[in-house]
Amino acid sequence: MATSDAPSKTAMQRFLDGVETVGNMVPHPVVIFLILIGIVIVLSALLSAFGAAVSFERINPDTNQIETATTERSGTFESRPKDKWAARKLRE
């Protein structure tokens, strides 16, 4: 039998071999992107089914007042003025 005289791998070489092995198992970036899109769509549908809504403040460009916009189940926005004093301060 012949013995191999190949030098043993260093810790860094073993680490890099592990990184390469894991990297070869990762799917193509397009596939990852499509999976993430699917997750967002499913989560959005589930949260909408349970009645979740998002509220945020915005400035109405017509009145220059701060309004609170809330998403509805139908996907539309409902706005109402929040604070006239703050809107005046923004205009000054």
Residue frames as qw, qx, qy, qz and C-alpha x, y, z in Angstrom:
[[0.000, 0.887, 0.461, 0.000, 0.00, 0.00, 0.00],
 [0.393, 0.376, -0.020, 0.839, 1.13, 3.45, -0.79],
 [0.253, -0.681, -0.467, 0.505, 0.84, 6.11, 1.80],
 [0.271, 0.832, 0.240, 0.419, -0.07, 9.60, 0.73],
 [0.515, -0.164, -0.220, 0.812, 2.34, 12.31, 1.63],
 [0.025, -0.701, -0.321, -0.637, -0.29, 15.05, 1.26],
 [0.131, 0.119, -0.511, 0.841, 0.06, 17.62, 4.01],
 [0.090, -0.584, -0.777, 0.219, -2.89, 17.86, 6.41],
 [0.049, 0.720, 0.332, 0.607, -5.22, 20.80, 5.94],
 [0.153, 0.082, -0.430, 0.886, -4.91, 23.80, 8.18],
 [0.089, 0.516, 0.692, -0.497, -7.83, 25.09, 10.25],
 [0.245, 0.535, -0.072, -0.805, -8.37, 27.93, 7.75],
 [0.239, 0.175, -0.785, -0.545, -8.48, 25.50, 4.81],
 [0.073, -0.316, -0.941, 0.099, -11.03, 23.32, 6.63],
 [0.142, 0.567, 0.417, -0.696, -13.09, 26.42, 7.45],
 [0.269, 0.450, -0.356, -0.774, -13.03, 27.57, 3.80],
 [0.168, -0.024, -0.934, -0.315, -13.99, 24.08, 2.64],
 [0.028, 0.471, 0.803, -0.365, -17.00, 24.25, 4.98],
 [0.206, 0.577, 0.093, -0.785, -17.96, 27.67, 3.63],
 [0.230, 0.277, -0.676, -0.643, -17.72, 26.34, 0.08],
 [0.078, -0.213, -0.973, -0.043, -19.89, 23.33, 0.93],
 [0.109, 0.593, 0.593, -0.534, -22.58, 25.51, 2.49],
 [0.179, 0.542, -0.198, -0.797, -22.34, 27.99, -0.40],
 [0.151, 0.102, -0.841, -0.510, -22.90, 25.22, -2.92],
 [0.017, -0.402, -0.906, 0.130, -26.13, 24.24, -1.14],
 [0.149, 0.535, 0.278, -0.784, -27.65, 27.76, -1.32],
 [0.530, 0.590, 0.591, 0.146, -30.16, 28.18, -4.17],
 [0.362, 0.374, 0.285, 0.805, -29.81, 30.75, -6.95],
 [0.038, -0.192, -0.304, 0.932, -30.52, 34.37, -5.85],
 [0.401, -0.100, -0.393, -0.821, -33.56, 34.56, -8.16],
 [0.570, -0.309, -0.754, -0.108, -35.08, 31.54, -6.41],
 [0.322, -0.291, -0.574, 0.694, -34.43, 33.11, -3.00],
 [0.135, 0.072, -0.022, -0.988, -36.07, 36.35, -4.20],
 [0.511, -0.192, -0.572, -0.612, -39.14, 34.48, -5.49],
 [0.513, -0.329, -0.760, 0.227, -39.46, 32.58, -2.21],
 [0.168, -0.250, -0.395, 0.868, -39.33, 35.86, -0.26],
 [0.314, -0.054, -0.280, -0.906, -41.98, 37.38, -2.55],
 [0.563, -0.280, -0.721, -0.291, -44.22, 34.38, -1.87],
 [0.406, -0.313, -0.665, 0.543, -43.70, 34.73, 1.89],
 [0.036, 0.138, 0.141, -0.980, -44.67, 38.42, 1.76],
 [0.447, -0.141, -0.483, -0.740, -47.81, 37.66, -0.27],
 [0.568, -0.325, -0.756, -0.008, -48.91, 34.89, 2.11],
 [0.306, -0.287, -0.528, 0.738, -48.24, 37.01, 5.22],
 [0.163, 0.024, -0.085, -0.983, -50.10, 39.95, 3.70],
 [0.534, -0.240, -0.601, -0.544, -53.13, 37.78, 2.94],
 [0.538, -0.331, -0.728, 0.267, -53.11, 36.25, 6.44],
 [0.187, -0.231, -0.372, 0.879, -52.79, 39.58, 8.23],
 [0.302, -0.066, -0.266, -0.913, -55.51, 41.09, 6.06],
 [0.556, -0.299, -0.719, -0.291, -57.81, 38.16, 6.85],
 [0.486, -0.411, -0.626, 0.451, -57.31, 38.78, 10.57],
 [0.070, -0.929, -0.339, -0.129, -58.08, 42.49, 10.17],
 [0.572, -0.411, -0.001, 0.710, -54.63, 43.96, 10.69],
 [0.298, 0.909, 0.203, 0.209, -54.23, 47.58, 9.64],
 [0.601, -0.056, -0.072, 0.794, -51.34, 50.04, 9.42],
 [0.027, -0.966, -0.255, 0.026, -51.57, 53.69, 10.48],
 [0.599, -0.055, 0.043, 0.798, -49.06, 56.39, 9.65],
 [0.014, 0.831, 0.195, -0.520, -48.86, 60.17, 9.59],
 [0.511, 0.282, 0.434, 0.686, -48.53, 62.13, 6.39],
 [0.027, 0.478, 0.081, -0.874, -48.80, 65.74, 5.25],
 [0.492, 0.660, 0.568, 0.009, -51.70, 66.46, 2.93],
 [0.420, 0.018, 0.286, 0.861, -50.20, 68.46, 0.03],
 [0.022, -0.654, -0.493, -0.573, -53.47, 70.33, -0.56],
 [0.433, -0.844, -0.219, -0.229, -54.06, 71.55, 3.01],
 [0.349, 0.540, -0.547, 0.536, -50.52, 71.24, 4.43],
 [0.635, -0.506, 0.304, -0.499, -52.00, 69.56, 7.51],
 [0.009, 0.293, -0.950, 0.112, -50.75, 66.46, 9.25],
 [0.811, -0.048, -0.125, -0.570, -53.16, 63.58, 8.72],
 [0.452, -0.270, 0.842, -0.115, -53.26, 60.05, 10.02],
 [0.644, 0.281, -0.497, -0.509, -53.68, 57.58, 7.16],
 [0.584, -0.187, 0.745, -0.264, -54.94, 54.09, 7.93],
 [0.239, 0.150, -0.838, -0.467, -55.00, 51.13, 5.59],
 [0.735, 0.023, 0.257, -0.627, -58.34, 49.44, 5.24],
 [0.680, -0.002, 0.733, 0.024, -59.17, 45.86, 4.33],
 [0.670, 0.680, 0.295, -0.039, -60.13, 47.00, 0.84],
 [0.702, 0.080, 0.186, 0.683, -56.65, 48.45, 0.38],
 [0.135, 0.810, 0.186, 0.540, -57.74, 52.11, 0.39],
 [0.374, 0.007, -0.433, 0.820, -56.51, 54.86, 2.69],
 [0.259, -0.845, -0.445, -0.143, -58.59, 56.85, 5.14],
 [0.418, 0.202, -0.241, 0.852, -57.16, 60.21, 6.18],
 [0.305, -0.869, -0.377, -0.099, -58.11, 62.64, 8.92],
 [0.169, 0.757, -0.300, 0.556, -56.38, 65.75, 10.26],
 [0.701, -0.244, -0.558, 0.370, -54.42, 65.04, 13.42],
 [0.421, -0.623, -0.262, 0.605, -53.17, 68.29, 14.82],
 [0.318, 0.891, 0.211, 0.246, -53.75, 71.79, 13.42],
 [0.333, -0.902, 0.230, 0.151, -51.10, 73.31, 15.70],
 [0.662, -0.287, 0.553, 0.416, -48.41, 70.98, 14.32],
 [0.566, 0.558, 0.475, 0.378, -49.50, 71.72, 10.75],
 [0.053, 0.995, 0.043, 0.077, -49.15, 75.46, 11.41],
 [0.508, -0.712, 0.399, 0.274, -45.68, 74.91, 12.84],
 [0.701, 0.071, 0.559, 0.436, -44.64, 73.02, 9.71],
 [0.404, 0.790, 0.344, 0.308, -45.81, 75.88, 7.48],
 [0.200, -0.971, 0.079, 0.105, -43.82, 78.49, 9.45]]
